[in-house]
Amino acid sequence: MERFYFDHNATTPVSGEVLESMLPCLAEVYGNASSIHYFGQMAKERLETARRQTAALLNASPKEIVFTSGGTEGDNLALLGVTRPCAGKHVITTRIEHPAVLNTCAQIEREGGAVSFVSVGASGVVDPDDIRRALRPETVLISVMHANNELGTVQPVPEIARLARQAGVYMHSDGVQAAGRIPAGVAALGVDLYTISGHKIHAPKGIGALYVRKGTRLSSITFGGRHEGERRAGTENVAGAVALGRAAEWIHEHGEQERVRIGALRDRLEAGILARVPDTIVNGDRARRVPNTTSIRFDGVEGEPMVIALDLRGFAVSSGAACSSGAVEPSHVLTAIGLTKEQARSCLRFSLGRFNTEAQVDALIDAVADVAAHLRKISTVTPVHA
């Protein structure tokens, strides 16, 4: 049986060119980038090339790039690095952030800081005026994701960054789901800190980067050597950084045409499902989204059985954020936009990537229509119309 992958917001397969770029670093260029001998300097050269490639993706200076182990560490470093010591300091974020931000905010509260969690409406897009109203004299940081991992909705980061600048506070954005899918130039966004993750853009897991604008005061949250400009201790993952750099380079070269292609596929998938399956509703704002993502509610059907049934037919999709799989409670993002728990449990997320095709999309539409019809036929749940 052929299998097709439609869960790219959870992770992406490593691309051929990225894998090819990594292999020499594992077999030949294995030195420690901090060593002064030949092997160390070869590794250092690869590391700094990767830093330049990653910086180019974000329209940043290479010196503003800190390599991390991924999005979660980048978010932790951004939030804790700015706020510690946390006592007496205030942070503003939204209720639809990734757990990497929400749980770091909970830690800030445990360390004596205060956090305002701003709500969003049914659109899944935060209102900058609500951010402005949450500002306090003791606010030191605003953290608003660039694109939501479940809905794909794009947040008004430039407008919020202007508010932050006027208030004299730092602005962080979790760009893990945005970088590579929409333009993520940090100068245009106006952010001070921006997180990306390799495994969302066809690099391997275990590598990411945090953009830190020159002049931003950031304390390390790990303790050891003086790596990454004393901002992130620990021997650098050279092979991972090279992979991230190569992935960033591919996006820099092909990103615009890929965005158009993926957007057309997503629209084809969405239109096909809505036409073939009654009582289906797209969650969130349909205009302000990354081009690869759609979240669809199937009234009267539980999402988990749909995921399982589609997997048995060879299609990988998600019923929510992969980080939350196994949780008893429904997605916090879906309830934050006003869905009941029952409605939230009836949603599927489809996220497309580089290797999806029209034929795969059409086959997925057929499978979704068949599965939804079958599950509704045997279900005792009564559809709840919007």
DAGIBEL-V609799 format. One record per residue. N is the residue number from 1. NEAR is the number of other ideal C-beta (glycine too) atoms within 12 Angstrom. D_CENTER is the distance of its C-alpha to the mean C-alpha in Angstrom with 2 decimals. Layout:
# DAGIBEL-V609799
n: {N | N}
near: {NEAR | NEAR}
d_center: {D_CENTER | D_CENTER}
This chain:
# DAGIBEL-V609799
n: {1 | 2 | 3 | 4 | 5 | 6 | 7 | 8 | 9 | 10 | 11 | 12 | 13 | 14 | 15 | 16 | 17 | 18 | 19 | 20 | 21 | 22 | 23 | 24 | 25 | 26 | 27 | 28 | 29 | 30 | 31 | 32 | 33 | 34 | 35 | 36 | 37 | 38 | 39 | 40 | 41 | 42 | 43 | 44 | 45 | 46 | 47 | 48 | 49 | 50 | 51 | 52 | 53 | 54 | 55 | 56 | 57 | 58 | 59 | 60 | 61 | 62 | 63 | 64 | 65 | 66 | 67 | 68 | 69 | 70 | 71 | 72 | 73 | 74 | 75 | 76 | 77 | 78 | 79 | 80 | 81 | 82 | 83 | 84 | 85 | 86 | 87 | 88 | 89 | 90 | 91 | 92 | 93 | 94 | 95 | 96 | 97 | 98 | 99 | 100 | 101 | 102 | 103 | 104 | 105 | 106 | 107 | 108 | 109 | 110 | 111 | 112 | 113 | 114 | 115 | 116 | 117 | 118 | 119 | 120 | 121 | 122 | 123 | 124 | 125 | 126 | 127 | 128 | 129 | 130 | 131 | 132 | 133 | 134 | 135 | 136 | 137 | 138 | 139 | 140 | 141 | 142 | 143 | 144 | 145 | 146 | 147 | 148 | 149 | 150 | 151 | 152 | 153 | 154 | 155 | 156 | 157 | 158 | 159 | 160 | 161 | 162 | 163 | 164 | 165 | 166 | 167 | 168 | 169 | 170 | 171 | 172 | 173 | 174 | 175 | 176 | 177 | 178 | 179 | 180 | 181 | 182 | 183 | 184 | 185 | 186 | 187 | 188 | 189 | 190 | 191 | 192 | 193 | 194 | 195 | 196 | 197 | 198 | 199 | 200 | 201 | 202 | 203 | 204 | 205 | 206 | 207 | 208 | 209 | 210 | 211 | 212 | 213 | 214 | 215 | 216 | 217 | 218 | 219 | 220 | 221 | 222 | 223 | 224 | 225 | 226 | 227 | 228 | 229 | 230 | 231 | 232 | 233 | 234 | 235 | 236 | 237 | 238 | 239 | 240 | 241 | 242 | 243 | 244 | 245 | 246 | 247 | 248 | 249 | 250 | 251 | 252 | 253 | 254 | 255 | 256 | 257 | 258 | 259 | 260 | 261 | 262 | 263 | 264 | 265 | 266 | 267 | 268 | 269 | 270 | 271 | 272 | 273 | 274 | 275 | 276 | 277 | 278 | 279 | 280 | 281 | 282 | 283 | 284 | 285 | 286 | 287 | 288 | 289 | 290 | 291 | 292 | 293 | 294 | 295 | 296 | 297 | 298 | 299 | 300 | 301 | 302 | 303 | 304 | 305 | 306 | 307 | 308 | 309 | 310 | 311 | 312 | 313 | 314 | 315 | 316 | 317 | 318 | 319 | 320 | 321 | 322 | 323 | 324 | 325 | 326 | 327 | 328 | 329 | 330 | 331 | 332 | 333 | 334 | 335 | 336 | 337 | 338 | 339 | 340 | 341 | 342 | 343 | 344 | 345 | 346 | 347 | 348 | 349 | 350 | 351 | 352 | 353 | 354 | 355 | 356 | 357 | 358 | 359 | 360 | 361 | 362 | 363 | 364 | 365 | 366 | 367 | 368 | 369 | 370 | 371 | 372 | 373 | 374 | 375 | 376 | 377 | 378 | 379 | 380 | 381 | 382 | 383 | 384 | 385 | 386}
near: {10 | 14 | 20 | 33 | 29 | 42 | 35 | 39 | 44 | 32 | 30 | 36 | 26 | 32 | 31 | 17 | 23 | 35 | 21 | 19 | 34 | 35 | 21 | 21 | 36 | 20 | 10 | 17 | 29 | 21 | 25 | 23 | 35 | 22 | 20 | 13 | 13 | 15 | 20 | 21 | 19 | 24 | 32 | 28 | 22 | 37 | 39 | 25 | 28 | 41 | 34 | 28 | 35 | 49 | 36 | 32 | 41 | 43 | 25 | 36 | 20 | 29 | 20 | 32 | 44 | 43 | 50 | 44 | 33 | 34 | 45 | 30 | 38 | 47 | 44 | 40 | 43 | 55 | 48 | 38 | 38 | 39 | 42 | 28 | 15 | 29 | 16 | 18 | 29 | 31 | 46 | 42 | 46 | 42 | 31 | 43 | 44 | 44 | 30 | 38 | 45 | 33 | 23 | 39 | 39 | 23 | 24 | 38 | 23 | 17 | 22 | 18 | 31 | 27 | 36 | 30 | 28 | 33 | 25 | 36 | 19 | 24 | 27 | 40 | 37 | 44 | 22 | 28 | 14 | 27 | 38 | 24 | 17 | 33 | 27 | 22 | 12 | 23 | 32 | 38 | 48 | 52 | 55 | 53 | 50 | 52 | 45 | 49 | 49 | 48 | 45 | 44 | 41 | 36 | 46 | 32 | 42 | 25 | 26 | 41 | 34 | 21 | 31 | 37 | 19 | 18 | 25 | 16 | 35 | 37 | 46 | 49 | 52 | 50 | 47 | 45 | 46 | 46 | 46 | 45 | 42 | 33 | 27 | 42 | 26 | 40 | 21 | 19 | 38 | 29 | 46 | 38 | 51 | 50 | 50 | 49 | 46 | 47 | 34 | 48 | 50 | 39 | 46 | 34 | 26 | 25 | 43 | 44 | 56 | 53 | 47 | 40 | 33 | 19 | 12 | 31 | 20 | 34 | 23 | 29 | 31 | 23 | 13 | 16 | 19 | 16 | 26 | 37 | 23 | 18 | 36 | 35 | 23 | 25 | 27 | 40 | 36 | 39 | 37 | 37 | 48 | 44 | 45 | 57 | 42 | 40 | 46 | 47 | 29 | 30 | 38 | 26 | 17 | 22 | 30 | 17 | 15 | 30 | 26 | 17 | 25 | 37 | 27 | 21 | 36 | 38 | 26 | 28 | 45 | 35 | 21 | 26 | 38 | 24 | 14 | 24 | 36 | 18 | 25 | 37 | 31 | 34 | 43 | 40 | 27 | 28 | 16 | 25 | 39 | 44 | 38 | 44 | 49 | 44 | 47 | 44 | 44 | 46 | 30 | 30 | 41 | 30 | 41 | 27 | 25 | 42 | 34 | 21 | 29 | 39 | 25 | 17 | 25 | 20 | 35 | 34 | 43 | 36 | 38 | 40 | 37 | 27 | 28 | 27 | 20 | 11 | 17 | 10 | 16 | 29 | 42 | 32 | 41 | 41 | 27 | 31 | 35 | 23 | 31 | 17 | 19 | 23 | 33 | 36 | 31 | 41 | 41 | 49 | 47 | 50 | 42 | 41 | 38 | 32 | 23 | 35 | 22 | 20 | 15 | 27 | 32 | 22 | 26 | 43 | 32 | 24 | 37 | 38 | 29 | 23 | 35 | 36 | 23 | 20 | 30 | 27 | 13 | 15 | 22 | 11 | 21 | 13 | 23 | 20 | 12 | 16}
d_center: {30.47 | 27.75 | 24.15 | 21.30 | 17.58 | 15.48 | 12.50 | 10.22 | 6.97 | 8.56 | 9.64 | 11.71 | 15.36 | 16.56 | 18.32 | 22.03 | 22.07 | 19.50 | 21.61 | 24.71 | 23.61 | 22.95 | 26.25 | 28.61 | 26.70 | 27.28 | 30.87 | 32.34 | 30.39 | 30.06 | 31.31 | 29.85 | 28.58 | 30.55 | 33.81 | 36.35 | 37.93 | 37.30 | 34.69 | 32.70 | 32.96 | 31.85 | 28.66 | 28.30 | 28.76 | 25.96 | 23.63 | 24.48 | 24.18 | 20.60 | 20.05 | 21.62 | 19.57 | 16.23 | 17.81 | 18.96 | 15.54 | 14.87 | 18.57 | 19.18 | 22.00 | 21.71 | 23.05 | 20.04 | 17.69 | 17.47 | 16.43 | 14.86 | 14.31 | 10.49 | 7.62 | 9.91 | 12.87 | 11.54 | 10.85 | 14.21 | 15.96 | 15.06 | 16.17 | 19.02 | 20.09 | 20.83 | 22.31 | 24.45 | 27.18 | 25.63 | 28.94 | 29.68 | 26.31 | 24.08 | 20.34 | 18.85 | 15.52 | 14.73 | 15.19 | 11.98 | 9.68 | 7.89 | 10.95 | 10.21 | 11.23 | 13.67 | 15.48 | 15.82 | 17.32 | 19.62 | 20.74 | 21.51 | 23.66 | 25.37 | 26.23 | 27.92 | 25.41 | 24.69 | 21.49 | 21.40 | 18.88 | 19.08 | 19.19 | 18.00 | 20.25 | 20.17 | 18.27 | 15.05 | 15.28 | 16.56 | 19.97 | 20.41 | 23.91 | 22.71 | 20.87 | 24.14 | 26.23 | 24.36 | 25.28 | 27.97 | 30.16 | 28.47 | 24.85 | 23.35 | 19.60 | 17.30 | 13.59 | 11.72 | 8.06 | 8.13 | 6.71 | 6.79 | 5.36 | 9.14 | 10.99 | 9.13 | 11.15 | 11.03 | 12.37 | 15.54 | 14.37 | 17.53 | 19.83 | 18.48 | 18.66 | 22.25 | 23.05 | 21.83 | 23.94 | 26.91 | 26.69 | 26.45 | 23.27 | 20.19 | 16.93 | 13.51 | 10.17 | 6.73 | 5.70 | 3.04 | 2.80 | 6.18 | 8.01 | 10.28 | 10.14 | 11.76 | 13.78 | 12.23 | 15.62 | 15.70 | 19.34 | 18.88 | 16.13 | 18.51 | 16.20 | 17.61 | 14.56 | 11.14 | 8.65 | 7.39 | 7.48 | 10.21 | 9.83 | 7.16 | 9.94 | 13.03 | 13.79 | 14.61 | 13.13 | 14.38 | 13.56 | 11.28 | 12.45 | 12.94 | 14.74 | 17.68 | 19.97 | 23.56 | 25.48 | 22.73 | 24.22 | 22.02 | 23.52 | 22.55 | 21.59 | 22.94 | 26.59 | 28.36 | 28.98 | 28.33 | 25.47 | 22.85 | 25.22 | 25.76 | 22.21 | 21.06 | 23.95 | 24.16 | 25.16 | 22.52 | 20.95 | 22.53 | 21.84 | 18.09 | 18.12 | 20.24 | 17.90 | 14.93 | 17.50 | 18.77 | 15.48 | 15.01 | 18.65 | 18.36 | 15.76 | 18.10 | 20.94 | 19.76 | 16.62 | 18.61 | 20.64 | 17.82 | 16.03 | 19.43 | 20.03 | 16.84 | 17.31 | 20.86 | 20.04 | 17.68 | 20.48 | 23.04 | 21.39 | 21.02 | 24.56 | 26.01 | 24.76 | 25.87 | 29.19 | 29.90 | 28.75 | 30.33 | 28.85 | 25.27 | 23.08 | 19.74 | 17.65 | 16.61 | 17.45 | 18.10 | 18.45 | 15.56 | 12.73 | 10.75 | 13.44 | 12.19 | 11.52 | 14.28 | 14.96 | 18.72 | 21.17 | 24.24 | 26.87 | 29.24 | 27.12 | 25.11 | 21.67 | 22.14 | 25.40 | 23.88 | 21.17 | 24.07 | 26.40 | 24.04 | 23.35 | 27.14 | 27.38 | 24.93 | 21.70 | 18.43 | 16.43 | 14.81 | 16.33 | 13.30 | 10.39 | 11.61 | 11.53 | 14.05 | 16.24 | 19.82 | 19.58 | 22.59 | 21.10 | 19.13 | 15.57 | 15.60 | 13.53 | 16.23 | 19.05 | 17.81 | 18.36 | 21.82 | 21.94 | 24.43 | 23.62 | 25.45 | 23.57 | 20.14 | 21.38 | 22.36 | 18.98 | 17.24 | 13.86 | 14.37 | 11.73 | 13.66 | 13.74 | 16.33 | 18.97 | 19.31 | 22.59 | 24.62 | 26.74 | 23.90 | 22.69 | 26.31 | 26.83 | 23.81 | 25.28 | 28.59 | 27.21 | 25.33 | 28.54 | 30.71 | 28.66 | 28.30 | 32.03 | 33.04 | 31.08 | 32.35 | 35.81 | 35.80 | 33.84 | 35.67 | 32.91 | 33.96 | 31.48 | 30.40 | 30.34 | 28.36}
